[in-house]
Amino acid sequence: MNKYFTIDNIMNIVVSGIVILIAWMVWRLIRKALRKTIEERTNRGEMDSRDKKNATNLLINGVKTILIVITALAVMQINGIKITSLVAGLGIFSAVVGLALQDFLKDVIMGVHIISDDFFKVGDVVQYNGEEGVVIAFNMRTTKIRSIADNDLITICNRNISEITQSSDSLFVPVPVPYDEPVGRVQEAMKKIVERVRGIDGVAHCRSLGLTDFQDSDLVYTISITCPPAVKLTVRRLTRQAVMEVFTSMGISIPYPQMDVHMTGPVTAQEADT
């Protein structure tokens, strides 16, 4: 029994304890500094509560893992366990695990990139691969989006997110008008349409931009609307409905594709028959 309580072994235990205590103190200092830094950025408006939660968990867990590994290796070295062969073995093991889990690691790395570069947050309306939806969940591996168009749930592996667009609150609705419609009647109709659109739930601002384009069969007037991205589809549909109702009440026709054929020279009997 006495061979286990030699001076060297006791000293190793004492030194190991000191190393663990120092590591614990360093961990507390680093954790406090990280939380203070994140809190200061939050107070300055550079991060919101969702960013704060994600960043805090990510940084603190990462630093804690690194400190635990370093402390464990130091304690093993102090107690006579050669870590050179262990580290070499861990290197081979890590290479095997890395190959097996490379997709997982890509997801996590991209998750960190999304947080650090503020790609989006839960609750944002985004466009991904032509699909517009609300981000309802995000973790270090996947992002879940609820489609605005059909309410489908889209789950995306973070490694596949190389580009994503945050939707704005601006909506532009074109209003086609016949060429032969008097300008005064068109302006009156646009005023009525704007008044109706302003009464739609979610619309914060609405105005007519006037004549914006000349098409083959119609003139295009445009209505500018400000509303939350999540209700754009509904607001666009109700705006078109308002256009139809106002045009019908004023006797303004909805233009459709037309073609004018201009012929020069005398018309033959065969051409007249056709």
C-alpha positions as semicolon CSV with decimal commas, in nm:
position;residue;x (nm);y (nm);z (nm)
1;M;0,000;0,000;0,000
2;N;0,287;0,236;0,083
3;K;0,415;0,223;-0,273
4;Y;0,111;0,423;-0,380
5;F;0,181;0,696;-0,127
6;T;0,534;0,783;-0,220
7;I;0,653;1,140;-0,217
8;D;0,651;1,150;-0,599
9;N;0,293;1,025;-0,622
10;I;0,173;1,267;-0,357
11;M;0,350;1,553;-0,535
12;N;0,192;1,447;-0,865
13;I;-0,152;1,449;-0,703
14;V;-0,091;1,791;-0,550
15;V;0,039;1,937;-0,877
16;S;-0,253;1,782;-1,067
17;G;-0,493;1,944;-0,822
18;I;-0,322;2,279;-0,866
19;V;-0,343;2,248;-1,246
20;I;-0,715;2,163;-1,225
21;L;-0,774;2,456;-0,988
22;I;-0,589;2,696;-1,219
23;A;-0,785;2,567;-1,518
24;W;-1,111;2,617;-1,327
25;M;-1,013;2,975;-1,236
26;V;-0,910;3,049;-1,595
27;W;-1,243;2,906;-1,714
28;R;-1,439;3,134;-1,480
29;L;-1,242;3,440;-1,594
30;I;-1,284;3,358;-1,963
31;R;-1,656;3,284;-1,919
32;K;-1,707;3,613;-1,738
33;A;-1,516;3,804;-2,007
34;L;-1,712;3,638;-2,288
35;R;-2,047;3,711;-2,125
36;K;-1,945;4,072;-2,061
37;T;-1,836;4,119;-2,423
38;I;-2,160;3,969;-2,558
39;E;-2,367;4,178;-2,315
40;E;-2,190;4,498;-2,426
41;R;-2,255;4,417;-2,794
42;T;-2,619;4,349;-2,712
43;N;-2,653;4,683;-2,530
44;R;-2,498;4,862;-2,829
45;G;-2,760;4,706;-3,055
46;E;-2,510;4,493;-3,248
47;M;-2,684;4,174;-3,129
48;D;-3,038;4,092;-3,021
49;S;-3,153;3,839;-2,761
50;R;-3,152;3,552;-3,012
51;D;-2,796;3,630;-3,125
52;K;-2,693;3,662;-2,761
53;K;-2,824;3,318;-2,670
54;N;-2,665;3,144;-2,970
55;A;-2,329;3,319;-2,937
56;T;-2,309;3,262;-2,562
57;N;-2,377;2,889;-2,589
58;L;-2,142;2,844;-2,883
59;L;-1,842;3,033;-2,742
60;I;-1,870;2,912;-2,383
61;N;-1,914;2,547;-2,479
62;G;-1,625;2,568;-2,726
63;V;-1,384;2,727;-2,478
64;K;-1,488;2,482;-2,203
65;T;-1,420;2,183;-2,428
66;I;-1,075;2,313;-2,523
67;L;-0,982;2,379;-2,158
68;I;-1,100;2,034;-2,050
69;V;-0,888;1,864;-2,317
70;I;-0,578;2,070;-2,236
71;T;-0,619;2,012;-1,860
72;A;-0,671;1,638;-1,905
73;L;-0,356;1,608;-2,117
74;A;-0,157;1,811;-1,864
75;V;-0,273;1,594;-1,572
76;M;-0,187;1,276;-1,761
77;Q;0,160;1,411;-1,840
78;I;0,216;1,504;-1,476
79;N;0,120;1,153;-1,364
80;G;0,365;0,982;-1,597
81;I;0,129;0,894;-1,882
82;K;0,306;0,959;-2,210
83;I;0,068;1,160;-2,421
84;T;0,282;1,158;-2,739
85;S;0,150;0,822;-2,856
86;L;-0,195;0,916;-2,727
87;V;-0,198;1,236;-2,932
88;A;-0,081;1,043;-3,239
89;G;-0,357;0,791;-3,187
90;L;-0,608;1,071;-3,141
91;G;-0,486;1,223;-3,468
92;I;-0,560;0,904;-3,660
93;F;-0,892;0,864;-3,482
94;S;-0,982;1,226;-3,557
95;A;-0,907;1,175;-3,927
96;V;-1,139;0,873;-3,939
97;V;-1,412;1,055;-3,747
98;G;-1,365;1,363;-3,964
99;L;-1,426;1,164;-4,281
100;A;-1,731;0,996;-4,130
101;L;-1,873;1,319;-3,993
102;Q;-1,759;1,568;-4,255
103;D;-2,115;1,667;-4,348
104;F;-2,198;1,719;-3,982
105;L;-1,887;1,934;-3,937
106;K;-1,974;2,136;-4,248
107;D;-2,320;2,201;-4,103
108;V;-2,173;2,321;-3,773
109;I;-1,912;2,542;-3,940
110;M;-2,177;2,700;-4,161
111;G;-2,399;2,744;-3,855
112;V;-2,121;2,943;-3,689
113;H;-2,080;3,144;-4,010
114;I;-2,454;3,221;-4,020
115;I;-2,445;3,350;-3,660
116;S;-2,124;3,550;-3,693
117;D;-2,225;3,715;-4,022
118;D;-2,590;3,764;-3,919
119;F;-2,740;3,589;-4,224
120;F;-3,082;3,575;-4,057
121;K;-3,259;3,515;-3,725
122;V;-3,558;3,313;-3,618
123;G;-3,867;3,509;-3,723
124;D;-3,707;3,669;-4,031
125;V;-3,871;3,627;-4,371
126;V;-3,614;3,502;-4,622
127;Q;-3,590;3,382;-4,979
128;Y;-3,398;3,061;-5,050
129;N;-3,385;2,893;-5,391
130;G;-3,685;3,095;-5,506
131;E;-3,893;2,998;-5,200
132;E;-4,003;3,269;-4,958
133;G;-4,078;3,176;-4,599
134;V;-4,040;3,250;-4,229
135;V;-3,743;3,109;-4,038
136;I;-3,911;2,916;-3,755
137;A;-3,612;2,726;-3,616
138;F;-3,234;2,733;-3,636
139;N;-2,958;2,526;-3,478
140;M;-2,598;2,449;-3,561
141;R;-2,701;2,175;-3,807
142;T;-3,026;2,275;-3,977
143;T;-3,252;2,569;-4,060
144;K;-3,629;2,531;-4,085
145;I;-3,840;2,765;-4,299
146;R;-4,220;2,780;-4,316
147;S;-4,324;2,863;-4,674
148;I;-4,552;3,166;-4,706
149;A;-4,706;3,042;-5,032
150;D;-4,826;2,696;-4,924
151;N;-4,730;2,667;-4,553
152;D;-4,489;2,380;-4,627
153;L;-4,205;2,318;-4,381
154;I;-3,865;2,332;-4,550
155;T;-3,565;2,187;-4,363
156;I;-3,224;2,290;-4,496
157;C;-2,886;2,151;-4,391
158;N;-2,672;2,452;-4,304
159;R;-2,393;2,335;-4,535
160;N;-2,626;2,394;-4,832
161;I;-2,685;2,759;-4,743
162;S;-2,436;2,957;-4,946
163;E;-2,665;3,248;-5,024
164;I;-2,992;3,362;-4,873
165;T;-3,194;3,684;-4,907
166;Q;-3,380;3,863;-4,629
167;S;-3,714;3,990;-4,762
168;S;-3,785;4,362;-4,729
169;D;-4,114;4,521;-4,626
170;S;-4,161;4,685;-4,968
171;L;-4,417;4,550;-5,213
172;F;-4,477;4,682;-5,567
173;V;-4,799;4,590;-5,748
174;P;-4,828;4,677;-6,121
175;V;-5,167;4,798;-6,245
176;P;-5,223;4,762;-6,624
177;V;-5,442;5,031;-6,785
178;P;-5,570;5,055;-7,147
179;Y;-5,396;5,307;-7,372
180;D;-5,724;5,475;-7,465
181;E;-5,827;5,548;-7,105
182;P;-5,819;5,923;-7,019
183;V;-5,540;6,016;-6,779
184;G;-5,778;6,195;-6,542
185;R;-5,996;5,884;-6,497
186;V;-5,688;5,668;-6,441
187;Q;-5,555;5,903;-6,171
188;E;-5,896;5,905;-6,002
189;A;-5,906;5,524;-6,010
190;M;-5,554;5,500;-5,863
191;K;-5,655;5,728;-5,575
192;K;-5,951;5,505;-5,495
193;I;-5,735;5,193;-5,514
194;V;-5,474;5,342;-5,280
195;E;-5,744;5,437;-5,028
196;R;-5,877;5,079;-5,028
197;V;-5,531;4,927;-4,995
198;R;-5,451;5,147;-4,694
199;G;-5,740;4,979;-4,514
200;I;-5,595;4,629;-4,555
201;D;-5,466;4,471;-4,232
202;G;-5,087;4,491;-4,210
203;V;-5,043;4,776;-4,459
204;A;-4,835;5,052;-4,301
205;H;-4,807;5,279;-4,604
206;C;-4,940;5,289;-4,961
207;R;-4,896;5,532;-5,250
208;S;-4,919;5,544;-5,626
209;L;-4,592;5,580;-5,817
210;G;-4,781;5,689;-6,130
211;L;-4,699;5,571;-6,481
212;T;-4,396;5,342;-6,471
213;D;-4,389;5,148;-6,799
214;F;-4,521;5,121;-7,156
215;Q;-4,619;4,770;-7,260
216;D;-4,735;4,639;-7,599
217;S;-5,103;4,639;-7,501
218;D;-5,126;4,860;-7,193
219;L;-4,979;5,130;-6,975
220;V;-4,843;5,020;-6,638
221;Y;-4,908;5,219;-6,323
222;T;-4,744;5,093;-6,001
223;I;-4,860;5,094;-5,641
224;S;-4,594;5,097;-5,367
225;I;-4,695;4,924;-5,042
226;T;-4,514;4,886;-4,710
227;C;-4,615;4,580;-4,507
228;P;-4,457;4,292;-4,311
229;P;-4,296;4,038;-4,547
230;A;-4,502;3,756;-4,396
231;V;-4,831;3,907;-4,525
232;K;-4,711;4,016;-4,870
233;L;-4,893;3,736;-5,048
234;T;-5,225;3,829;-4,886
235;V;-5,176;4,201;-4,940
236;R;-5,089;4,149;-5,309
237;R;-5,403;3,939;-5,359
238;L;-5,629;4,192;-5,185
239;T;-5,469;4,478;-5,380
240;R;-5,545;4,309;-5,710
241;Q;-5,899;4,253;-5,589
242;A;-5,929;4,624;-5,508
243;V;-5,803;4,709;-5,860
244;M;-6,068;4,484;-6,015
245;E;-6,348;4,629;-5,802
246;V;-6,252;4,994;-5,869
247;F;-6,205;4,939;-6,242
248;T;-6,540;4,758;-6,267
249;S;-6,724;5,034;-6,077
250;M;-6,572;5,302;-6,304
251;G;-6,619;5,109;-6,627
252;I;-6,245;5,076;-6,693
253;S;-6,159;4,758;-6,879
254;I;-5,877;4,527;-6,783
255;P;-5,636;4,528;-7,080
256;Y;-5,539;4,206;-7,254
257;P;-5,276;4,129;-7,522
258;Q;-5,370;4,282;-7,860
259;M;-5,199;4,313;-8,194
260;D;-5,247;4,587;-8,452
261;V;-5,169;4,487;-8,812
262;H;-5,079;4,770;-9,050
263;M;-5,088;4,697;-9,423
264;T;-4,959;4,916;-9,702
265;G;-5,050;4,912;-10,070
266;P;-5,372;4,799;-10,238
267;V;-5,560;4,505;-10,092
268;T;-5,624;4,220;-10,336
269;A;-5,957;4,034;-10,349
270;Q;-5,789;3,723;-10,205
271;E;-5,644;3,923;-9,910
272;A;-5,984;4,086;-9,848
273;D;-6,152;3,745;-9,830
274;T;-5,902;3,623;-9,574
